[in-house]
Amino acid sequence: MSITKVTRNYQITVPRDIREQAKISEGDKLVITMENDEIKMKKFDEDVFKKAFGSWRNAGIKDSVKWVRDIRKGWEKRRKRLGL
């Protein structure tokens, strides 16, 4: 376990042992989330993000706005049918 201090500009320094274990280098991006009152931080994997980018394009969806509207209309029908 390592302890770090929040500066007046709300910045933190990732301790050396954590940087080495996580292979964090200068310029790397980190994702910070809040889960069950715990702050979690992990290295942002740009390769995964790039692989997922545009993945709906291959699903045969030509107009994404129309597709989202159709999903919303479908949800309204299901909601009414369920009495919600």
PyMOL Python script that loads the backbone (N, CA, C, O; Angstrom):
from pymol import cmd

cmd.read_pdbstr("""\
ATOM      1  N   MET A   1       0.843  -1.167   0.000  1.00  0.00           N
ATOM      2  CA  MET A   1       0.000   0.000   0.000  1.00  0.00           C
ATOM      3  C   MET A   1       0.890   1.232   0.000  1.00  0.00           C
ATOM      4  O   MET A   1       1.912   1.281   0.685  1.00  0.00           O
ATOM      5  N   SER A   2       0.484   2.224  -0.779  1.00  0.00           N
ATOM      6  CA  SER A   2       1.230   3.475  -0.850  1.00  0.00           C
ATOM      7  C   SER A   2       0.284   4.625  -0.510  1.00  0.00           C
ATOM      8  O   SER A   2      -0.925   4.537  -0.725  1.00  0.00           O
ATOM      9  N   ILE A   3       0.845   5.685   0.014  1.00  0.00           N
ATOM     10  CA  ILE A   3       0.056   6.864   0.354  1.00  0.00           C
ATOM     11  C   ILE A   3       0.575   8.027  -0.474  1.00  0.00           C
ATOM     12  O   ILE A   3       1.784   8.202  -0.631  1.00  0.00           O
ATOM     13  N   THR A   4      -0.350   8.821  -1.003  1.00  0.00           N
ATOM     14  CA  THR A   4       0.009   9.999  -1.768  1.00  0.00           C
ATOM     15  C   THR A   4      -0.840  11.159  -1.281  1.00  0.00           C
ATOM     16  O   THR A   4      -1.863  10.944  -0.631  1.00  0.00           O
ATOM     17  N   LYS A   5      -0.440  12.365  -1.580  1.00  0.00           N
ATOM     18  CA  LYS A   5      -1.121  13.554  -1.097  1.00  0.00           C
ATOM     19  C   LYS A   5      -1.784  14.285  -2.257  1.00  0.00           C
ATOM     20  O   LYS A   5      -1.228  14.345  -3.354  1.00  0.00           O
ATOM     21  N   VAL A   6      -2.956  14.835  -2.024  1.00  0.00           N
ATOM     22  CA  VAL A   6      -3.653  15.648  -3.022  1.00  0.00           C
ATOM     23  C   VAL A   6      -3.134  17.075  -2.881  1.00  0.00           C
ATOM     24  O   VAL A   6      -3.152  17.638  -1.786  1.00  0.00           O
ATOM     25  N   THR A   7      -2.672  17.663  -3.985  1.00  0.00           N
ATOM     26  CA  THR A   7      -2.152  19.029  -3.949  1.00  0.00           C
ATOM     27  C   THR A   7      -3.301  20.031  -3.991  1.00  0.00           C
ATOM     28  O   THR A   7      -4.463  19.651  -4.136  1.00  0.00           O
ATOM     29  N   ARG A   8      -2.969  21.300  -3.865  1.00  0.00           N
ATOM     30  CA  ARG A   8      -4.013  22.332  -3.890  1.00  0.00           C
ATOM     31  C   ARG A   8      -4.717  22.405  -5.236  1.00  0.00           C
ATOM     32  O   ARG A   8      -5.828  22.929  -5.318  1.00  0.00           O
ATOM     33  N   ASN A   9      -4.094  21.890  -6.298  1.00  0.00           N
ATOM     34  CA  ASN A   9      -4.726  21.832  -7.620  1.00  0.00           C
ATOM     35  C   ASN A   9      -5.408  20.482  -7.853  1.00  0.00           C
ATOM     36  O   ASN A   9      -5.745  20.140  -8.987  1.00  0.00           O
ATOM     37  N   TYR A  10      -5.610  19.716  -6.776  1.00  0.00           N
ATOM     38  CA  TYR A  10      -6.261  18.405  -6.803  1.00  0.00           C
ATOM     39  C   TYR A  10      -5.507  17.396  -7.672  1.00  0.00           C
ATOM     40  O   TYR A  10      -6.113  16.536  -8.311  1.00  0.00           O
ATOM     41  N   GLN A  11      -4.193  17.513  -7.686  1.00  0.00           N
ATOM     42  CA  GLN A  11      -3.355  16.568  -8.414  1.00  0.00           C
ATOM     43  C   GLN A  11      -2.744  15.587  -7.424  1.00  0.00           C
ATOM     44  O   GLN A  11      -2.577  15.887  -6.242  1.00  0.00           O
ATOM     45  N   ILE A  12      -2.416  14.404  -7.940  1.00  0.00           N
ATOM     46  CA  ILE A  12      -1.733  13.413  -7.110  1.00  0.00           C
ATOM     47  C   ILE A  12      -0.530  12.888  -7.868  1.00  0.00           C
ATOM     48  O   ILE A  12      -0.467  12.981  -9.094  1.00  0.00           O
ATOM     49  N   THR A  13       0.419  12.338  -7.138  1.00  0.00           N
ATOM     50  CA  THR A  13       1.563  11.665  -7.729  1.00  0.00           C
ATOM     51  C   THR A  13       1.375  10.178  -7.488  1.00  0.00           C
ATOM     52  O   THR A  13       1.163   9.750  -6.353  1.00  0.00           O
ATOM     53  N   VAL A  14       1.452   9.392  -8.553  1.00  0.00           N
ATOM     54  CA  VAL A  14       1.358   7.936  -8.409  1.00  0.00           C
ATOM     55  C   VAL A  14       2.715   7.464  -7.898  1.00  0.00           C
ATOM     56  O   VAL A  14       3.735   7.696  -8.547  1.00  0.00           O
ATOM     57  N   PRO A  15       2.736   6.811  -6.753  1.00  0.00           N
ATOM     58  CA  PRO A  15       4.006   6.365  -6.178  1.00  0.00           C
ATOM     59  C   PRO A  15       4.791   5.444  -7.115  1.00  0.00           C
ATOM     60  O   PRO A  15       4.211   4.715  -7.920  1.00  0.00           O
ATOM     61  N   ARG A  16       6.107   5.492  -6.996  1.00  0.00           N
ATOM     62  CA  ARG A  16       6.999   4.764  -7.885  1.00  0.00           C
ATOM     63  C   ARG A  16       6.684   3.259  -7.955  1.00  0.00           C
ATOM     64  O   ARG A  16       6.634   2.688  -9.044  1.00  0.00           O
ATOM     65  N   ASP A  17       6.471   2.619  -6.792  1.00  0.00           N
ATOM     66  CA  ASP A  17       6.230   1.175  -6.807  1.00  0.00           C
ATOM     67  C   ASP A  17       4.951   0.833  -7.579  1.00  0.00           C
ATOM     68  O   ASP A  17       4.896  -0.186  -8.267  1.00  0.00           O
ATOM     69  N   ILE A  18       3.930   1.677  -7.467  1.00  0.00           N
ATOM     70  CA  ILE A  18       2.682   1.450  -8.203  1.00  0.00           C
ATOM     71  C   ILE A  18       2.906   1.695  -9.699  1.00  0.00           C
ATOM     72  O   ILE A  18       2.435   0.924 -10.534  1.00  0.00           O
ATOM     73  N   ARG A  19       3.626   2.771 -10.032  1.00  0.00           N
ATOM     74  CA  ARG A  19       3.923   3.063 -11.447  1.00  0.00           C
ATOM     75  C   ARG A  19       4.660   1.911 -12.096  1.00  0.00           C
ATOM     76  O   ARG A  19       4.353   1.533 -13.227  1.00  0.00           O
ATOM     77  N   GLU A  20       5.628   1.351 -11.392  1.00  0.00           N
ATOM     78  CA  GLU A  20       6.410   0.252 -11.957  1.00  0.00           C
ATOM     79  C   GLU A  20       5.571  -1.008 -12.118  1.00  0.00           C
ATOM     80  O   GLU A  20       5.664  -1.689 -13.140  1.00  0.00           O
ATOM     81  N   GLN A  21       4.750  -1.325 -11.116  1.00  0.00           N
ATOM     82  CA  GLN A  21       3.912  -2.521 -11.205  1.00  0.00           C
ATOM     83  C   GLN A  21       2.887  -2.402 -12.332  1.00  0.00           C
ATOM     84  O   GLN A  21       2.628  -3.372 -13.045  1.00  0.00           O
ATOM     85  N   ALA A  22       2.298  -1.197 -12.492  1.00  0.00           N
ATOM     86  CA  ALA A  22       1.266  -0.991 -13.515  1.00  0.00           C
ATOM     87  C   ALA A  22       1.857  -0.583 -14.864  1.00  0.00           C
ATOM     88  O   ALA A  22       1.128  -0.407 -15.839  1.00  0.00           O
ATOM     89  N   LYS A  23       3.179  -0.435 -14.912  1.00  0.00           N
ATOM     90  CA  LYS A  23       3.875  -0.016 -16.137  1.00  0.00           C
ATOM     91  C   LYS A  23       3.311   1.304 -16.670  1.00  0.00           C
ATOM     92  O   LYS A  23       3.032   1.442 -17.861  1.00  0.00           O
ATOM     93  N   ILE A  24       3.151   2.264 -15.766  1.00  0.00           N
ATOM     94  CA  ILE A  24       2.656   3.592 -16.121  1.00  0.00           C
ATOM     95  C   ILE A  24       3.844   4.465 -16.489  1.00  0.00           C
ATOM     96  O   ILE A  24       4.821   4.570 -15.746  1.00  0.00           O
ATOM     97  N   SER A  25       3.733   5.091 -17.662  1.00  0.00           N
ATOM     98  CA  SER A  25       4.788   5.981 -18.137  1.00  0.00           C
ATOM     99  C   SER A  25       4.233   7.389 -18.281  1.00  0.00           C
ATOM    100  O   SER A  25       3.020   7.600 -18.296  1.00  0.00           O
ATOM    101  N   GLU A  26       5.142   8.343 -18.386  1.00  0.00           N
ATOM    102  CA  GLU A  26       4.731   9.733 -18.592  1.00  0.00           C
ATOM    103  C   GLU A  26       3.878   9.829 -19.846  1.00  0.00           C
ATOM    104  O   GLU A  26       4.254   9.303 -20.894  1.00  0.00           O
ATOM    105  N   GLY A  27       2.733  10.496 -19.750  1.00  0.00           N
ATOM    106  CA  GLY A  27       1.830  10.666 -20.888  1.00  0.00           C
ATOM    107  C   GLY A  27       0.731   9.618 -20.961  1.00  0.00           C
ATOM    108  O   GLY A  27      -0.223   9.785 -21.720  1.00  0.00           O
ATOM    109  N   ASP A  28       0.842   8.544 -20.191  1.00  0.00           N
ATOM    110  CA  ASP A  28      -0.220   7.534 -20.172  1.00  0.00           C
ATOM    111  C   ASP A  28      -1.493   8.134 -19.588  1.00  0.00           C
ATOM    112  O   ASP A  28      -1.442   9.054 -18.771  1.00  0.00           O
ATOM    113  N   LYS A  29      -2.621   7.607 -20.011  1.00  0.00           N
ATOM    114  CA  LYS A  29      -3.909   8.060 -19.490  1.00  0.00           C
ATOM    115  C   LYS A  29      -4.411   7.042 -18.478  1.00  0.00           C
ATOM    116  O   LYS A  29      -4.231   5.836 -18.645  1.00  0.00           O
ATOM    117  N   LEU A  30      -5.043   7.546 -17.428  1.00  0.00           N
ATOM    118  CA  LEU A  30      -5.597   6.684 -16.393  1.00  0.00           C
ATOM    119  C   LEU A  30      -7.104   6.900 -16.313  1.00  0.00           C
ATOM    120  O   LEU A  30      -7.588   8.018 -16.487  1.00  0.00           O
ATOM    121  N   VAL A  31      -7.835   5.835 -16.050  1.00  0.00           N
ATOM    122  CA  VAL A  31      -9.277   5.888 -15.864  1.00  0.00           C
ATOM    123  C   VAL A  31      -9.534   5.823 -14.365  1.00  0.00           C
ATOM    124  O   VAL A  31      -9.052   4.918 -13.683  1.00  0.00           O
ATOM    125  N   ILE A  32     -10.293   6.782 -13.859  1.00  0.00           N
ATOM    126  CA  ILE A  32     -10.601   6.821 -12.430  1.00  0.00           C
ATOM    127  C   ILE A  32     -12.110   6.666 -12.275  1.00  0.00           C
ATOM    128  O   ILE A  32     -12.883   7.419 -12.867  1.00  0.00           O
ATOM    129  N   THR A  33     -12.523   5.683 -11.474  1.00  0.00           N
ATOM    130  CA  THR A  33     -13.946   5.436 -11.243  1.00  0.00           C
ATOM    131  C   THR A  33     -14.217   5.361  -9.751  1.00  0.00           C
ATOM    132  O   THR A  33     -13.307   5.198  -8.939  1.00  0.00           O
ATOM    133  N   MET A  34     -15.491   5.486  -9.414  1.00  0.00           N
ATOM    134  CA  MET A  34     -15.929   5.377  -8.024  1.00  0.00           C
ATOM    135  C   MET A  34     -16.852   4.178  -7.947  1.00  0.00           C
ATOM    136  O   MET A  34     -17.884   4.154  -8.617  1.00  0.00           O
ATOM    137  N   GLU A  35     -16.508   3.186  -7.148  1.00  0.00           N
ATOM    138  CA  GLU A  35     -17.304   1.973  -6.997  1.00  0.00           C
ATOM    139  C   GLU A  35     -17.445   1.650  -5.525  1.00  0.00           C
ATOM    140  O   GLU A  35     -16.449   1.412  -4.841  1.00  0.00           O
ATOM    141  N   ASN A  36     -18.675   1.639  -5.031  1.00  0.00           N
ATOM    142  CA  ASN A  36     -18.942   1.303  -3.624  1.00  0.00           C
ATOM    143  C   ASN A  36     -18.065   2.098  -2.663  1.00  0.00           C
ATOM    144  O   ASN A  36     -17.394   1.522  -1.806  1.00  0.00           O
ATOM    145  N   ASP A  37     -18.071   3.398  -2.806  1.00  0.00           N
ATOM    146  CA  ASP A  37     -17.291   4.295  -1.940  1.00  0.00           C
ATOM    147  C   ASP A  37     -15.784   4.069  -2.028  1.00  0.00           C
ATOM    148  O   ASP A  37     -15.052   4.470  -1.123  1.00  0.00           O
ATOM    149  N   GLU A  38     -15.307   3.435  -3.097  1.00  0.00           N
ATOM    150  CA  GLU A  38     -13.877   3.249  -3.317  1.00  0.00           C
ATOM    151  C   GLU A  38     -13.479   3.914  -4.628  1.00  0.00           C
ATOM    152  O   GLU A  38     -14.177   3.796  -5.635  1.00  0.00           O
ATOM    153  N   ILE A  39     -12.367   4.602  -4.600  1.00  0.00           N
ATOM    154  CA  ILE A  39     -11.829   5.204  -5.820  1.00  0.00           C
ATOM    155  C   ILE A  39     -10.908   4.176  -6.456  1.00  0.00           C
ATOM    156  O   ILE A  39      -9.987   3.669  -5.815  1.00  0.00           O
ATOM    157  N   LYS A  40     -11.169   3.873  -7.731  1.00  0.00           N
ATOM    158  CA  LYS A  40     -10.333   2.899  -8.443  1.00  0.00           C
ATOM    159  C   LYS A  40      -9.698   3.591  -9.637  1.00  0.00           C
ATOM    160  O   LYS A  40     -10.319   4.408 -10.316  1.00  0.00           O
ATOM    161  N   MET A  41      -8.454   3.243  -9.869  1.00  0.00           N
ATOM    162  CA  MET A  41      -7.709   3.852 -10.958  1.00  0.00           C
ATOM    163  C   MET A  41      -7.016   2.748 -11.742  1.00  0.00           C
ATOM    164  O   MET A  41      -6.404   1.854 -11.159  1.00  0.00           O
ATOM    165  N   LYS A  42      -7.115   2.814 -13.068  1.00  0.00           N
ATOM    166  CA  LYS A  42      -6.393   1.852 -13.890  1.00  0.00           C
ATOM    167  C   LYS A  42      -5.924   2.524 -15.162  1.00  0.00           C
ATOM    168  O   LYS A  42      -6.444   3.562 -15.570  1.00  0.00           O
ATOM    169  N   LYS A  43      -4.945   1.919 -15.770  1.00  0.00           N
ATOM    170  CA  LYS A  43      -4.362   2.446 -16.995  1.00  0.00           C
ATOM    171  C   LYS A  43      -5.368   2.311 -18.130  1.00  0.00           C
ATOM    172  O   LYS A  43      -5.987   1.260 -18.294  1.00  0.00           O
ATOM    173  N   PHE A  44      -5.532   3.375 -18.914  1.00  0.00           N
ATOM    174  CA  PHE A  44      -6.455   3.378 -20.041  1.00  0.00           C
ATOM    175  C   PHE A  44      -5.846   2.591 -21.190  1.00  0.00           C
ATOM    176  O   PHE A  44      -4.746   2.900 -21.648  1.00  0.00           O
ATOM    177  N   ASP A  45      -6.561   1.576 -21.651  1.00  0.00           N
ATOM    178  CA  ASP A  45      -6.072   0.722 -22.735  1.00  0.00           C
ATOM    179  C   ASP A  45      -6.627   1.236 -24.058  1.00  0.00           C
ATOM    180  O   ASP A  45      -7.741   0.890 -24.450  1.00  0.00           O
ATOM    181  N   GLU A  46      -5.841   2.066 -24.743  1.00  0.00           N
ATOM    182  CA  GLU A  46      -6.297   2.675 -25.989  1.00  0.00           C
ATOM    183  C   GLU A  46      -6.519   1.638 -27.084  1.00  0.00           C
ATOM    184  O   GLU A  46      -7.368   1.838 -27.953  1.00  0.00           O
ATOM    185  N   ASP A  47      -5.775   0.537 -27.061  1.00  0.00           N
ATOM    186  CA  ASP A  47      -5.948  -0.487 -28.091  1.00  0.00           C
ATOM    187  C   ASP A  47      -7.349  -1.083 -28.040  1.00  0.00           C
ATOM    188  O   ASP A  47      -7.964  -1.303 -29.083  1.00  0.00           O
ATOM    189  N   VAL A  48      -7.858  -1.346 -26.843  1.00  0.00           N
ATOM    190  CA  VAL A  48      -9.210  -1.886 -26.700  1.00  0.00           C
ATOM    191  C   VAL A  48     -10.223  -0.869 -27.195  1.00  0.00           C
ATOM    192  O   VAL A  48     -11.180  -1.219 -27.884  1.00  0.00           O
ATOM    193  N   PHE A  49     -10.008   0.393 -26.841  1.00  0.00           N
ATOM    194  CA  PHE A  49     -10.917   1.455 -27.269  1.00  0.00           C
ATOM    195  C   PHE A  49     -10.924   1.568 -28.797  1.00  0.00           C
ATOM    196  O   PHE A  49     -11.988   1.683 -29.405  1.00  0.00           O
ATOM    197  N   LYS A  50      -9.745   1.535 -29.415  1.00  0.00           N
ATOM    198  CA  LYS A  50      -9.665   1.645 -30.873  1.00  0.00           C
ATOM    199  C   LYS A  50     -10.319   0.456 -31.563  1.00  0.00           C
ATOM    200  O   LYS A  50     -10.953   0.623 -32.605  1.00  0.00           O
ATOM    201  N   LYS A  51     -10.177  -0.741 -31.003  1.00  0.00           N
ATOM    202  CA  LYS A  51     -10.794  -1.927 -31.592  1.00  0.00           C
ATOM    203  C   LYS A  51     -12.310  -1.843 -31.531  1.00  0.00           C
ATOM    204  O   LYS A  51     -12.990  -2.298 -32.451  1.00  0.00           O
ATOM    205  N   ALA A  52     -12.851  -1.268 -30.462  1.00  0.00           N
ATOM    206  CA  ALA A  52     -14.302  -1.173 -30.295  1.00  0.00           C
ATOM    207  C   ALA A  52     -14.894  -0.026 -31.110  1.00  0.00           C
ATOM    208  O   ALA A  52     -16.075  -0.062 -31.456  1.00  0.00           O
ATOM    209  N   PHE A  53     -14.092   0.989 -31.422  1.00  0.00           N
ATOM    210  CA  PHE A  53     -14.593   2.159 -32.143  1.00  0.00           C
ATOM    211  C   PHE A  53     -15.134   1.745 -33.514  1.00  0.00           C
ATOM    212  O   PHE A  53     -14.438   1.101 -34.300  1.00  0.00           O
ATOM    213  N   GLY A  54     -16.361   2.116 -33.782  1.00  0.00           N
ATOM    214  CA  GLY A  54     -16.982   1.819 -35.069  1.00  0.00           C
ATOM    215  C   GLY A  54     -17.478   0.399 -35.209  1.00  0.00           C
ATOM    216  O   GLY A  54     -17.809  -0.027 -36.315  1.00  0.00           O
ATOM    217  N   SER A  55     -17.538  -0.348 -34.120  1.00  0.00           N
ATOM    218  CA  SER A  55     -17.932  -1.756 -34.217  1.00  0.00           C
ATOM    219  C   SER A  55     -19.382  -1.922 -34.647  1.00  0.00           C
ATOM    220  O   SER A  55     -19.731  -2.956 -35.216  1.00  0.00           O
ATOM    221  N   TRP A  56     -20.245  -0.927 -34.389  1.00  0.00           N
ATOM    222  CA  TRP A  56     -21.642  -1.035 -34.822  1.00  0.00           C
ATOM    223  C   TRP A  56     -21.764  -0.898 -36.336  1.00  0.00           C
ATOM    224  O   TRP A  56     -22.763  -1.314 -36.924  1.00  0.00           O
ATOM    225  N   ARG A  57     -20.770  -0.327 -36.950  1.00  0.00           N
ATOM    226  CA  ARG A  57     -20.812  -0.115 -38.391  1.00  0.00           C
ATOM    227  C   ARG A  57     -20.995  -1.445 -39.129  1.00  0.00           C
ATOM    228  O   ARG A  57     -21.663  -1.497 -40.162  1.00  0.00           O
ATOM    229  N   ASN A  58     -20.405  -2.510 -38.600  1.00  0.00           N
ATOM    230  CA  ASN A  58     -20.486  -3.822 -39.236  1.00  0.00           C
ATOM    231  C   ASN A  58     -21.781  -4.558 -38.911  1.00  0.00           C
ATOM    232  O   ASN A  58     -22.016  -5.654 -39.419  1.00  0.00           O
ATOM    233  N   ALA A  59     -22.620  -3.963 -38.067  1.00  0.00           N
ATOM    234  CA  ALA A  59     -23.880  -4.598 -37.677  1.00  0.00           C
ATOM    235  C   ALA A  59     -25.002  -4.263 -38.659  1.00  0.00           C
ATOM    236  O   ALA A  59     -26.154  -4.628 -38.422  1.00  0.00           O
ATOM    237  N   GLY A  60     -24.691  -3.583 -39.742  1.00  0.00           N
ATOM    238  CA  GLY A  60     -25.703  -3.248 -40.744  1.00  0.00           C
ATOM    239  C   GLY A  60     -26.514  -2.018 -40.390  1.00  0.00           C
ATOM    240  O   GLY A  60     -27.567  -1.792 -40.987  1.00  0.00           O
ATOM    241  N   ILE A  61     -26.065  -1.223 -39.447  1.00  0.00           N
ATOM    242  CA  ILE A  61     -26.781  -0.019 -39.036  1.00  0.00           C
ATOM    243  C   ILE A  61     -26.267   1.143 -39.865  1.00  0.00           C
ATOM    244  O   ILE A  61     -25.097   1.518 -39.781  1.00  0.00           O
ATOM    245  N   LYS A  62     -27.169   1.713 -40.676  1.00  0.00           N
ATOM    246  CA  LYS A  62     -26.741   2.800 -41.554  1.00  0.00           C
ATOM    247  C   LYS A  62     -26.988   4.169 -40.910  1.00  0.00           C
ATOM    248  O   LYS A  62     -26.181   5.084 -41.075  1.00  0.00           O
ATOM    249  N   ASP A  63     -28.087   4.311 -40.186  1.00  0.00           N
ATOM    250  CA  ASP A  63     -28.424   5.581 -39.561  1.00  0.00           C
ATOM    251  C   ASP A  63     -28.532   5.368 -38.052  1.00  0.00           C
ATOM    252  O   ASP A  63     -29.543   4.864 -37.564  1.00  0.00           O
ATOM    253  N   SER A  64     -27.504   5.747 -37.325  1.00  0.00           N
ATOM    254  CA  SER A  64     -27.479   5.474 -35.890  1.00  0.00           C
ATOM    255  C   SER A  64     -28.551   6.236 -35.130  1.00  0.00           C
ATOM    256  O   SER A  64     -29.078   5.729 -34.140  1.00  0.00           O
ATOM    257  N   VAL A  65     -28.886   7.454 -35.575  1.00  0.00           N
ATOM    258  CA  VAL A  65     -29.931   8.236 -34.901  1.00  0.00           C
ATOM    259  C   VAL A  65     -31.272   7.531 -35.034  1.00  0.00           C
ATOM    260  O   VAL A  65     -32.021   7.426 -34.063  1.00  0.00           O
ATOM    261  N   LYS A  66     -31.575   7.053 -36.227  1.00  0.00           N
ATOM    262  CA  LYS A  66     -32.833   6.329 -36.455  1.00  0.00           C
ATOM    263  C   LYS A  66     -32.847   5.047 -35.627  1.00  0.00           C
ATOM    264  O   LYS A  66     -33.875   4.680 -35.059  1.00  0.00           O
ATOM    265  N   TRP A  67     -31.717   4.376 -35.563  1.00  0.00           N
ATOM    266  CA  TRP A  67     -31.629   3.127 -34.816  1.00  0.00           C
ATOM    267  C   TRP A  67     -31.929   3.352 -33.333  1.00  0.00           C
ATOM    268  O   TRP A  67     -32.674   2.584 -32.724  1.00  0.00           O
ATOM    269  N   VAL A  68     -31.340   4.421 -32.745  1.00  0.00           N
ATOM    270  CA  VAL A  68     -31.592   4.739 -31.334  1.00  0.00           C
ATOM    271  C   VAL A  68     -33.052   5.105 -31.123  1.00  0.00           C
ATOM    272  O   VAL A  68     -33.660   4.686 -30.139  1.00  0.00           O
ATOM    273  N   ARG A  69     -33.625   5.888 -32.043  1.00  0.00           N
ATOM    274  CA  ARG A  69     -35.047   6.247 -31.918  1.00  0.00           C
ATOM    275  C   ARG A  69     -35.934   5.008 -31.969  1.00  0.00           C
ATOM    276  O   ARG A  69     -36.902   4.909 -31.215  1.00  0.00           O
ATOM    277  N   ASP A  70     -35.615   4.071 -32.845  1.00  0.00           N
ATOM    278  CA  ASP A  70     -36.390   2.828 -32.929  1.00  0.00           C
ATOM    279  C   ASP A  70     -36.314   2.030 -31.626  1.00  0.00           C
ATOM    280  O   ASP A  70     -37.312   1.464 -31.180  1.00  0.00           O
ATOM    281  N   ILE A  71     -35.141   1.990 -31.027  1.00  0.00           N
ATOM    282  CA  ILE A  71     -34.987   1.292 -29.745  1.00  0.00           C
ATOM    283  C   ILE A  71     -35.843   1.965 -28.676  1.00  0.00           C
ATOM    284  O   ILE A  71     -36.507   1.291 -27.888  1.00  0.00           O
ATOM    285  N   ARG A  72     -35.824   3.303 -28.653  1.00  0.00           N
ATOM    286  CA  ARG A  72     -36.625   4.033 -27.662  1.00  0.00           C
ATOM    287  C   ARG A  72     -38.117   3.787 -27.865  1.00  0.00           C
ATOM    288  O   ARG A  72     -38.855   3.609 -26.895  1.00  0.00           O
ATOM    289  N   LYS A  73     -38.562   3.777 -29.118  1.00  0.00           N
ATOM    290  CA  LYS A  73     -39.974   3.491 -29.386  1.00  0.00           C
ATOM    291  C   LYS A  73     -40.326   2.086 -28.928  1.00  0.00           C
ATOM    292  O   LYS A  73     -41.385   1.867 -28.339  1.00  0.00           O
ATOM    293  N   GLY A  74     -39.453   1.150 -29.195  1.00  0.00           N
ATOM    294  CA  GLY A  74     -39.681  -0.230 -28.765  1.00  0.00           C
ATOM    295  C   GLY A  74     -39.774  -0.329 -27.256  1.00  0.00           C
ATOM    296  O   GLY A  74     -40.587  -1.089 -26.730  1.00  0.00           O
ATOM    297  N   TRP A  75     -38.943   0.435 -26.552  1.00  0.00           N
ATOM    298  CA  TRP A  75     -38.979   0.415 -25.094  1.00  0.00           C
ATOM    299  C   TRP A  75     -40.297   0.987 -24.587  1.00  0.00           C
ATOM    300  O   TRP A  75     -40.863   0.474 -23.622  1.00  0.00           O
ATOM    301  N   GLU A  76     -40.784   2.032 -25.220  1.00  0.00           N
ATOM    302  CA  GLU A  76     -42.066   2.616 -24.810  1.00  0.00           C
ATOM    303  C   GLU A  76     -43.189   1.587 -24.946  1.00  0.00           C
ATOM    304  O   GLU A  76     -44.051   1.481 -24.074  1.00  0.00           O
ATOM    305  N   LYS A  77     -43.171   0.838 -26.033  1.00  0.00           N
ATOM    306  CA  LYS A  77     -44.187  -0.208 -26.236  1.00  0.00           C
ATOM    307  C   LYS A  77     -44.076  -1.278 -25.156  1.00  0.00           C
ATOM    308  O   LYS A  77     -45.088  -1.706 -24.601  1.00  0.00           O
ATOM    309  N   ARG A  78     -42.856  -1.712 -24.853  1.00  0.00           N
ATOM    310  CA  ARG A  78     -42.662  -2.746 -23.815  1.00  0.00           C
ATOM    311  C   ARG A  78     -43.064  -2.212 -22.444  1.00  0.00           C
ATOM    312  O   ARG A  78     -43.672  -2.930 -21.650  1.00  0.00           O
ATOM    313  N   ARG A  79     -42.725  -0.955 -22.164  1.00  0.00           N
ATOM    314  CA  ARG A  79     -43.068  -0.343 -20.879  1.00  0.00           C
ATOM    315  C   ARG A  79     -44.580  -0.300 -20.693  1.00  0.00           C
ATOM    316  O   ARG A  79     -45.084  -0.641 -19.623  1.00  0.00           O
ATOM    317  N   LYS A  80     -45.298   0.114 -21.721  1.00  0.00           N
ATOM    318  CA  LYS A  80     -46.762   0.172 -21.637  1.00  0.00           C
ATOM    319  C   LYS A  80     -47.334  -1.220 -21.473  1.00  0.00           C
ATOM    320  O   LYS A  80     -48.252  -1.425 -20.678  1.00  0.00           O
ATOM    321  N   ARG A  81     -46.802  -2.179 -22.216  1.00  0.00           N
ATOM    322  CA  ARG A  81     -47.299  -3.551 -22.132  1.00  0.00           C
ATOM    323  C   ARG A  81     -47.097  -4.135 -20.733  1.00  0.00           C
ATOM    324  O   ARG A  81     -47.928  -4.902 -20.247  1.00  0.00           O
ATOM    325  N   LEU A  82     -45.982  -3.763 -20.090  1.00  0.00           N
ATOM    326  CA  LEU A  82     -45.689  -4.264 -18.758  1.00  0.00           C
ATOM    327  C   LEU A  82     -46.380  -3.448 -17.662  1.00  0.00           C
ATOM    328  O   LEU A  82     -46.370  -3.828 -16.491  1.00  0.00           O
ATOM    329  N   GLY A  83     -46.982  -2.317 -18.061  1.00  0.00           N
ATOM    330  CA  GLY A  83     -47.673  -1.481 -17.082  1.00  0.00           C
ATOM    331  C   GLY A  83     -46.727  -0.683 -16.199  1.00  0.00           C
ATOM    332  O   GLY A  83     -47.053  -0.372 -15.053  1.00  0.00           O
ATOM    333  N   LEU A  84     -45.561  -0.355 -16.726  1.00  0.00           N
ATOM    334  CA  LEU A  84     -44.579   0.408 -15.940  1.00  0.00           C
ATOM    335  C   LEU A  84     -44.737   1.911 -16.155  1.00  0.00           C
ATOM    336  O   LEU A  84     -43.994   2.700 -15.572  1.00  0.00           O
TER     337      LEU A  84
END
""", "prot")
cmd.dss("prot")
cmd.show_as("cartoon", "prot")
cmd.util.cbc("prot")
cmd.orient("prot")
